Amino acid sequence: MKYYYDLHIHSCLSPCGDMDMTPNNLVNMAKLLGLDMIALTDHNSSRNCAAAMAVGREIGLLVIPGMELTTSEDIHAVCLFPTLEKALAWNDYVDGHRIKIRNRPDIYGRQVIMNERDEETGEIEHLLLPATEIGIMDVHEMVSSFGGVCYPAHIDRDSLSILSVLGEIDPACGFETVELADITKLESLKARHPILASANVVTCSDAHYLENMREAQNSLELPELTAEAVLRRLSSTA
């Protein structure tokens, strides 16, 4: 069956995310937009995934736990996991391999953890935006060891993308999937980067504000609507 997705969305935990991006607000907005599934991918943290997943179960929308990792090269990569437990295990690993700079909420914004009732339960002290110690050549294998799937984010953007930083996608990275912000750029990118011809391609909103979330237009063919089925689809080029 065809299921509509947005696999790159931020909550109020991301310092650049709007405070209106609470678990209830973003999950219910996704439902209103006609989506079947979303992934919550805050910067270098998965700490709001539990709340969003709980809301999703209540209203019948699949929420996949994830993270937008910043690699040591300042490249963004989407990391998705089949279960909350695996996502939080990855979260703890990343937390031990990132630069600890105290956040300045007046400059970068707050980093708020919420429960499924949108009640604040904590705030992350150290800024989530800086690069981690995890390199782009290692991240695919490392995420796989935690049971997840990883791929480079918004490769068509002029900053914080694998193409803007490295100029190419090394096959040794092991990525089966790539993400574009603007799917209309795909054919021109394929002409310059032949590796894309054999890759899965997804396009997502990278929404930090409710008004940036997109209506249902991008879909995946899946045998069932589960996180495991999504990850199997993204890790196969068949």
TIVO-128870 format. One record per residue: x negated, y, z of N, C-alpha, C, O in turn; residue in one letter. Coordinates in steps of 0.1 Angstrom, whole numbers, padded with zeros to 4 digits, always signed. Each point is the difference from the previous one (the first is absolute). Example, Ala and Ser with C-alpha at 12.3 -4.5 7.8 and 13.67 -1.06 7.14 Angstrom:
2
-0132-0057+0078+0009+0012+0000-0009+0012+0000-0010+0000+0007a
+0014+0011-0014-0009+0011+0000+0008+0011+0008-0005+0011+0001s
//
This chain:
238
-0008-0012+0000+0008+0012+0000-0009+0013+0000-0011-0001+0003m
+0017+0011-0007-0006+0013+0000+0002+0008+0013+0012+0002+0004k
-0022+0002+0002+0001+0008+0013-0008+0013-0002-0011+0000-0004y
+0018+0011+0009-0006+0013-0001-0009+0003+0012+0004-0002+0011y
-0015+0008-0014-0010+0002+0011-0006+0014+0000+0001+0008-0009y
-0007-0005+0021-0009+0011+0001-0010-0005+0011+0003+0000+0012d
-0015-0003-0016-0010-0007+0009-0010+0010+0005-0011-0005+0004l
+0014+0017-0003-0010+0010+0005+0007+0012+0006+0003+0010-0007h
+0001-0011+0019+0007+0011+0007-0007+0002+0014-0004-0009+0007i
+0004+0022-0003-0006+0004+0013+0011+0004+0009+0011+0005-0003h
-0014-0007+0016+0009+0005+0011-0007+0012+0007-0010+0005-0004s
+0017-0001+0015-0005+0011+0008-0013-0004+0008-0006+0008+0007c
+0002-0021-0009-0013-0004+0006-0012+0006-0008-0010+0003+0005l
+0012-0002-0018-0011+0006-0009+0000+0015+0003+0010+0007+0001s
-0023-0002+0002-0001+0014+0004+0006+0010-0011+0004+0011+0004p
-0004-0015-0016+0005+0008-0011+0015-0003-0003+0006+0005-0009c
-0001-0014+0017+0014-0004-0002+0010+0009+0008-0004+0005+0011g
+0015-0002-0017+0010+0009+0006+0006-0007+0012+0002-0012+0001d
+0001+0020+0009+0006-0005+0013+0014-0006-0003+0005-0007+0008m
+0001+0011-0019+0013-0006-0004-0001-0014-0005+0010-0007-0002d
-0023+0002+0000-0002-0013-0005+0000-0010+0011-0010-0007+0003m
+0021+0007+0005+0001-0010+0011+0004-0013-0006+0005-0001-0011t
-0007-0010+0019+0004-0013-0005+0014-0001-0005+0003-0005-0011p
+0007+0010+0019+0014+0000-0005+0002+0008-0012+0007-0004-0009n
-0012+0016+0009+0002+0009-0012-0006-0006-0013+0007+0000-0010n
-0019-0005+0010-0006-0005-0012+0006-0013-0005+0002-0002-0012l
+0002-0007+0021+0006-0012-0004+0014+0002-0005+0004-0006-0010v
+0004+0014+0017+0013+0003-0005+0000+0008-0013+0009-0002-0008n
-0018+0011+0006-0002+0007-0012-0002-0010-0012+0005+0001-0011m
-0014-0010+0014-0003-0011-0010+0012-0007-0004+0002-0003-0012a
+0006+0000+0022+0013-0007-0003+0009+0008-0009+0006-0005-0009k
-0005+0018+0013+0009+0009-0008-0005+0002-0014+0008+0002-0009l
-0021-0003+0007-0006+0001-0014+0002-0012-0008-0004+0000-0012l
+0009-0011+0018+0002-0012-0008-0011-0010+0000+0000-0010-0007g
-0010+0012+0016-0011-0009+0001+0003-0013+0007+0009+0000+0009l
-0015-0011-0013+0001-0012+0007-0011-0003+0011+0002-0007+0009d
-0013+0014-0012-0012-0003+0009-0009+0012-0001-0001+0007-0010m
-0006-0004+0022-0010+0010+0001-0012-0006+0007+0002-0010+0007i
-0013+0016-0007-0011-0003+0008-0004+0013+0008-0001+0011-0006a
-0001-0012+0019-0005+0011+0008-0015+0000+0000-0006-0010+0005l
+0000+0020-0010-0015+0000-0002-0006+0013+0005-0004+0008-0008t
+0004-0006+0021-0006+0012+0006-0015-0001-0002-0006-0011-0001d
+0000+0023+0002-0015+0001-0001-0007-0008+0012+0002+0004+0011h
-0009-0014-0015-0009-0007+0009+0007-0005+0013-0006-0002+0010n
+0019+0000-0011+0008-0005+0012+0012-0007-0005+0007+0003-0010s
-0003-0014+0018+0013-0007-0002+0009+0001+0012+0009-0008+0002s
-0011+0018+0007+0006+0000+0012+0015+0004+0000+0007-0002+0010r
-0002+0007-0021+0015+0003-0001+0007-0011-0008+0012+0002-0002n
-0019-0012-0002+0007-0010-0008+0010-0008+0008+0011-0003-0006c
-0013+0000+0019+0009-0007+0008+0014+0006+0000+0010-0006-0002a
-0010+0020+0004+0012+0007+0001+0008+0000-0014+0012-0002+0000a
-0020+0005-0010+0006+0000-0013+0006-0014-0004+0011+0000-0006a
-0018-0010+0009+0005-0014-0003+0012-0003+0007+0009-0006-0005m
-0008+0011+0018+0012-0003+0008+0012+0007-0006+0011-0005-0001a
-0013+0018-0004+0011+0007-0006+0004-0007-0013+0012-0001-0003v
-0022-0003-0005+0003-0007-0012+0008-0013+0002+0009-0002-0008g
-0012-0005+0018+0008-0012+0003+0015+0003+0003+0009-0007-0004r
-0007+0019+0011+0013+0004+0003+0009+0003-0012+0012-0003+0000e
-0018+0010-0010+0008+0005-0011-0002-0008-0012+0006+0003-0011i
-0014-0014+0011-0002-0009-0011-0009+0005-0011+0003-0001-0012g
-0014+0007+0016-0011+0004-0009-0013-0005+0004-0004+0001+0012l
-0003-0008-0021-0013-0006+0004-0011+0011+0002-0002+0008-0009l
-0004-0008+0020-0011+0009+0003-0013-0009+0002-0001-0008+0009v
-0008+0010-0018-0013-0007+0000-0010+0008+0008-0002+0012-0003i
-0004-0018+0013-0010+0007+0008-0013+0002-0008-0005-0009-0006p
-0001+0021+0007-0012+0003-0008-0008+0011+0006+0002+0005+0011g
-0011+0000-0019-0009+0011+0003-0006+0006-0013-0002-0008-0009m
-0001+0021+0009-0008+0005-0010-0014+0003+0006-0002+0009+0007e
-0007-0018-0011-0013+0000+0005-0009+0011-0007+0002+0001-0013l
-0010+0006+0020-0010+0008-0007-0013-0007+0002-0006-0002+0011t
+0000-0002-0023-0013-0007+0001-0011+0009+0003+0001+0012+0000t
-0013-0018+0001-0012+0008+0003-0004+0010-0011-0007+0009+0002s
+0012-0012-0014-0002+0009-0012+0010+0010-0001+0000+0008-0010e
+0010-0007+0019+0011+0010+0000+0010-0004-0012+0005+0008-0006d
-0003-0021+0005+0009-0005-0010+0012-0006+0008-0002-0007+0010i
+0014+0010-0014+0012-0005+0006+0004-0014-0006+0000-0002-0012h
+0004-0007+0021+0004-0013-0004+0012-0004+0008+0000+0002+0012a
+0010-0007-0019+0012-0005+0007-0002-0014+0005-0005-0009-0008v
+0008+0006+0021-0001-0013+0006+0013-0004+0005+0007+0007+0008c
-0002-0019-0013+0013-0005+0004-0001-0014+0006-0009-0008-0003l
+0018+0005+0013-0001-0012+0007+0013-0007+0001+0011+0006+0000f
-0011-0020+0002+0013-0007+0000+0007+0001+0013+0012-0002+0001p
-0019+0005+0010+0006+0001+0013-0005+0012+0008-0011+0005-0003t
+0018-0001+0013-0004+0011+0008-0013-0004+0008-0009+0008+0002l
+0009-0020+0002-0012-0005+0008-0013+0001-0008-0010+0005+0006e
+0011-0008-0018-0012+0000-0009-0004+0015-0002-0012+0004-0001k
+0022+0004-0001-0002+0015-0003-0007+0006+0012-0009+0008-0001a
+0014-0012+0013-0006+0006+0012-0014-0005+0003-0008+0007+0006l
+0006-0019-0009-0014-0006+0001-0009+0008-0009-0011+0003+0004a
+0015+0000-0016-0008+0008-0009-0002+0014+0005-0010+0006+0000w
+0021+0000+0006+0000+0013+0006-0011+0000+0011-0008+0010+0000n
+0007-0020+0008-0010+0000+0011-0014-0001-0006-0009+0006+0006d
+0008-0013-0016-0014-0001-0007-0004+0013-0005-0011+0005+0002y
+0020+0002-0010-0003+0013-0005-0003+0010+0010-0009+0008-0001v
+0017-0009+0012-0002+0010+0011-0014-0001+0006-0006+0010+0005d
+0000-0022-0006-0014-0001+0005-0010+0003-0010-0012+0000+0002g
+0016+0004-0014-0009+0003-0011+0003+0014-0007-0002+0001-0012h
+0007+0008+0020+0002+0013-0005-0006+0011+0008-0003-0002+0012r
+0000+0013-0018-0006+0011+0007+0010+0006+0010+0011+0003-0003i
-0015-0001+0016+0009+0005+0010-0003+0015+0002-0009+0004+0007k
+0018+0004-0014-0001+0015+0001+0014+0004+0006+0010-0004-0005i
-0011+0011+0016+0013+0004+0007+0009+0008-0010-0005+0010-0007r
+0017-0014+0006+0010+0007-0009+0002+0015+0005+0000+0002+0012n
+0002+0007-0021+0005+0013+0003+0014+0002-0006+0001+0003-0012r
+0009-0006+0020+0014+0001-0005+0004+0013-0006+0008+0001-0009p
-0015+0010+0014+0003+0013-0006-0005+0002-0014+0005+0008-0008d
-0015-0017+0004-0005+0001-0013+0005-0012-0009+0005+0003-0011i
-0006-0015+0016+0003-0012-0008+0015-0005+0002+0005-0007-0008y
+0001+0011+0019+0013-0006+0003-0001-0011+0011-0011-0005+0002g
+0022+0003+0004+0001-0011+0010-0001-0014-0006+0003-0001-0012r
-0006-0009+0020-0001-0014-0004+0009-0008+0010-0006-0005+0010q
+0019+0005-0013+0009-0005+0010+0005-0014-0002+0003-0004-0011v
-0004-0004+0021+0005-0014+0000+0015+0001+0006+0002+0006+0010i
+0007-0013-0017+0014+0000+0004+0005-0014+0001-0005-0010-0006m
+0016+0008+0013+0007-0013+0001+0012+0001-0010+0002+0010-0008n
+0006-0021+0008+0010-0001-0010+0012+0010+0002+0009+0001-0009e
-0009+0006+0020+0010+0010+0003-0006+0014-0002+0006+0010+0003r
-0017-0009-0010-0007+0012-0003-0004+0008+0013-0001+0012+0000d
-0002-0020+0010-0005+0006+0012-0015+0000+0000-0006-0011-0003e
-0001+0022+0007-0014+0000+0000-0005-0009+0011+0004+0001+0012e
-0013-0011-0015-0006-0009+0010-0015+0002+0001-0006-0006+0009t
+0000+0015-0017-0014+0002+0001-0005+0009-0011+0008+0004-0009g
-0020+0000+0010-0007+0009-0010-0014-0004-0001-0007-0001+0010e
+0002-0001-0023-0014-0005-0002-0009+0012+0002+0002+0011-0007i
-0012-0012+0015-0008+0011+0004-0010+0004-0011-0003+0011-0002e
-0003-0022-0004-0011+0003-0010+0006+0001-0014+0009-0008-0004h
-0014+0017-0004+0005+0003-0013+0000-0012-0009-0011-0007-0001l
+0022+0004-0006+0001-0012-0008-0005+0002-0015-0001-0010-0007l
-0002+0022+0003-0004+0003-0013-0014-0004-0005-0002-0004-0011l
-0008+0005+0020-0014-0002-0005-0002-0015-0005+0007-0009+0003p
-0018+0008-0011-0004-0013-0006-0003-0010+0011-0005+0004+0011a
+0007-0016-0013-0004-0011+0009-0014-0005-0005-0006+0005-0009t
+0001-0015+0016-0012-0006-0004+0001-0012-0010-0009-0006-0003e
+0021+0004-0001+0004-0011-0009-0002+0004-0015+0006+0010-0004i
-0014-0017-0003-0003+0004-0014+0010-0005-0010+0006-0011+0003g
-0005+0017-0014+0009-0004-0011-0003-0014-0005+0009-0007-0004i
-0022+0003+0004-0004-0013-0006+0004-0011+0010+0001-0012-0004m
+0002+0015+0016+0003-0010+0010+0014-0001+0005+0005-0010+0005d
+0003+0021-0008+0013+0001+0006+0010-0011-0005+0008-0005+0008v
-0009+0001-0020+0010-0010-0005-0002-0013+0007+0009-0006+0005h
-0022+0002-0004-0003-0013+0007+0004+0001+0015+0005-0010+0006e
-0008+0021+0000+0002+0002+0014+0015+0000+0003+0005-0007+0010m
+0003+0014-0017+0015+0000+0002+0005-0014-0003+0009-0005+0007v
-0014-0002-0017+0004-0014-0002-0002-0009+0012+0008-0009+0002s
-0019+0012+0005-0003-0009+0011+0010+0003+0012+0001-0009+0009s
+0006+0020-0010+0011+0003+0010+0013-0005-0006+0011+0003+0007f
-0010-0009-0018+0012-0005-0006+0007+0010-0009+0012-0002-0003g
-0019+0013+0000+0007+0011-0007-0005+0001-0015-0008-0007-0005g
+0014+0017-0001-0004+0004-0014-0004+0015+0000+0006+0008+0006v
-0016-0005-0014-0005+0013-0001-0003+0004-0014-0004-0008-0009c
+0007+0021+0006-0002+0005-0014-0003+0015+0001+0005+0007+0009y
-0012-0001-0019-0003+0014+0000+0012+0008-0002+0009-0003-0009p
-0008+0014+0016+0012+0009+0000-0002+0011-0011-0011+0004-0003a
+0022+0000-0002+0001+0012-0009-0013+0002-0008-0007+0010+0001h
+0004-0020-0010-0013+0000-0007+0000+0011-0010-0011+0004-0005i
+0023+0002+0001+0000+0011-0010-0002+0013+0006+0001+0010-0007d
-0003-0008+0020-0002+0013+0006-0014+0004+0000-0010-0008-0002r
+0008+0021+0003-0014+0006-0001-0008+0000+0012-0011+0005+0001d
+0017-0010+0010-0008-0001+0013+0005-0012+0008+0012-0004-0002s
-0020-0001+0010+0003-0011+0009+0005-0013-0007+0007-0008+0006l
-0011+0007-0019+0003-0012-0008-0013-0007-0004-0010+0006-0001s
+0011-0019-0003-0011-0007-0004-0006+0005-0013-0013+0000-0001i
+0021+0005-0008-0005+0005-0013-0006+0014+0002-0010+0003-0006l
+0015+0005+0015-0005+0013+0002-0014+0000+0007-0008+0009-0002s
+0007-0019+0011-0013-0001+0008-0010-0008-0008-0012+0004+0000v
+0016-0016-0005-0010-0009-0006+0000+0000-0016-0010-0004-0006l
+0021+0009+0001+0001+0000-0015+0004-0012-0007+0004+0000-0011g
-0004-0011+0019+0004-0013-0006+0005-0009+0011-0003+0002+0012e
+0009-0013-0015+0004-0011+0010-0009-0012-0003+0002-0007-0010i
-0011+0005+0019-0009-0012-0002+0008-0013+0002+0007-0001+0010d
-0008-0008-0019+0008-0013+0001-0004-0007+0013+0008-0008+0005p
-0020+0011+0000-0005-0007+0012+0008+0004+0012-0001-0006+0011a
+0009+0017-0012+0008+0005+0011+0011-0011+0003+0005-0001+0012c
-0001-0006-0022+0010-0010+0001+0015+0004+0000+0008-0008+0003g
-0005+0020-0007+0013+0005+0000+0008-0006-0011-0004+0000-0012f
+0016-0006+0015+0010-0004-0010+0010+0010-0004+0007-0001-0010e
-0005+0011+0019+0010+0010-0002-0006+0014+0002-0010+0002+0007t
+0016+0008-0014-0004+0014+0002+0013+0008+0001+0011-0004-0004v
-0012+0016+0010+0011+0008+0002-0002+0013-0008-0011+0006+0000e
+0021-0001-0007+0000+0013-0007+0010+0009+0007+0011-0005+0004l
-0014+0017-0004+0010+0010+0005+0010+0004-0011+0011+0002+0002a
-0017-0002-0015+0008+0003-0012-0001-0010-0010-0011-0002-0006d
+0021-0007+0004-0001-0011-0009-0002+0004-0014-0004-0008-0008i
+0008+0020+0004-0002+0004-0014-0015+0002-0004-0003+0001-0011t
-0006-0002+0021-0014+0001-0003-0006-0014-0002-0012-0001-0003k
+0020-0009+0004-0006-0014-0001-0007-0003-0013-0011-0005+0000l
+0018+0008-0011-0006-0004-0013-0013+0008-0003-0010-0006-0005e
+0009+0018+0008-0013+0008-0002-0011-0006+0010-0011+0000-0004s
+0015-0004+0016-0010-0006+0009-0005-0013-0005-0011-0004+0001l
+0021-0004-0007-0004-0013-0005-0010+0001-0011-0010-0008-0002k
+0011+0019-0007-0009+0002-0011-0014+0003+0005-0010-0004-0006a
+0009+0010+0018-0013+0004+0005-0006-0011+0010-0012+0000+0003r
+0022-0008+0003-0004-0010+0010+0006-0013-0003+0011-0003+0005h
-0017-0005-0014+0006-0013-0005+0004-0009+0012+0008-0009-0002p
-0014+0010+0013+0003-0009+0012+0015+0001+0003+0005-0009+0006i
+0001+0020-0009+0014+0002+0004+0010-0008-0008+0011-0002+0003l
-0016-0003-0015+0008-0008-0009+0005-0013+0007+0011-0005-0003a
-0019+0000+0012+0003-0013+0007+0005+0002+0014+0002-0010+0007s
+0000+0022-0003+0004+0003+0014+0015+0002+0002+0006+0005-0009a
-0001-0009+0021+0013+0004+0003+0000+0015+0003-0010+0006+0005n
+0020+0001-0009+0001+0015+0002+0013+0003+0008+0011-0004-0004v
-0013+0011+0015+0012+0005+0007-0001+0016+0000-0011+0005-0001v
+0022+0001+0002+0001+0015+0001+0009+0003+0012+0011-0004+0001t
-0017+0013+0008+0007+0003+0013-0001+0014+0002-0007+0008-0006c
+0015-0003+0016+0002+0014+0003-0011+0006+0008-0003+0012-0001s
-0004-0020+0010-0009+0005+0010+0006+0012+0008-0006+0010+0003d
+0019-0012+0000+0008+0011+0006-0005+0003+0014-0001-0009+0008a
+0000+0022-0005-0003+0005+0013+0012+0008+0005+0000+0004+0012h
+0009-0001-0020+0012+0007+0003+0012-0007-0006-0001-0007-0010y
+0013+0008+0017+0012-0007-0004+0003+0004-0015+0005-0009-0008l
-0007+0022+0005+0004+0004-0014-0009-0006-0011+0003+0001-0011e
-0015-0006+0015-0009-0006-0009+0003-0015-0003-0005-0005-0009n
+0014-0001+0017+0003-0014-0003+0008-0001-0013+0008+0009-0003m
-0010-0019-0004+0005-0002-0014+0012-0009+0000+0001-0010+0008r
+0008+0013-0017+0012-0009-0002-0005-0013-0006-0011-0001-0006e
+0020-0009+0007-0004-0014-0005-0002+0001-0015+0009+0002-0008a
-0021-0005+0004-0003+0000-0015-0011-0010-0003-0002-0004-0011q
-0006+0000+0021-0011-0010-0002+0003-0013+0007+0004+0000+0011n
-0005-0011-0018+0004-0013+0005-0010-0011-0002-0009+0001-0008s
+0010-0011+0016-0008-0012-0001+0010-0012-0002+0011+0000+0007l
-0015-0010-0015+0008-0012-0001-0005-0010+0010-0012-0003+0000e
+0021-0001+0009-0004-0009+0011+0010-0011+0002+0012+0002-0003l
-0016-0014+0007+0010-0010+0003+0008+0002+0012+0011-0005+0001p
-0016+0014+0009+0007+0003+0012-0005+0013+0005-0012+0004-0003e
+0020+0003+0011-0005+0013+0006-0006-0003+0013+0007+0002+0011l
-0020-0005-0011-0008-0001+0012-0013+0006-0002-0005+0002-0011t
-0002+0001+0022-0013+0006-0001-0010-0010-0006-0009+0004-0008a
+0011-0017+0012-0009-0010-0006+0001-0001-0015-0010-0001-0007e
+0023+0002+0002+0002+0000-0015-0006+0012-0007-0006-0001-0011a
+0007+0012+0018-0006+0013-0006-0016-0002-0001-0006+0003-0010v
+0000-0008+0021-0014-0001+0000-0005-0010-0010-0010+0001-0006l
+0018-0012+0005-0004-0010-0010+0000+0006-0014-0009-0003-0008r
+0019+0011+0005+0002+0006-0013-0012+0010-0003-0005+0000-0011r
+0001+0007+0021-0011+0010-0001-0014-0006-0001-0009+0006-0004l
+0008-0018+0009-0013-0007+0000-0002-0009-0011-0009-0008-0001s
+0019+0008-0009-0001-0009-0011+0001+0008-0013+0008+0009-0001s
-0016-0012-0009+0001+0007-0013+0006-0009-0010+0000+0003-0012t
+0006-0014+0017+0007-0009-0010+0013+0006-0005+0007-0006-0008a
//
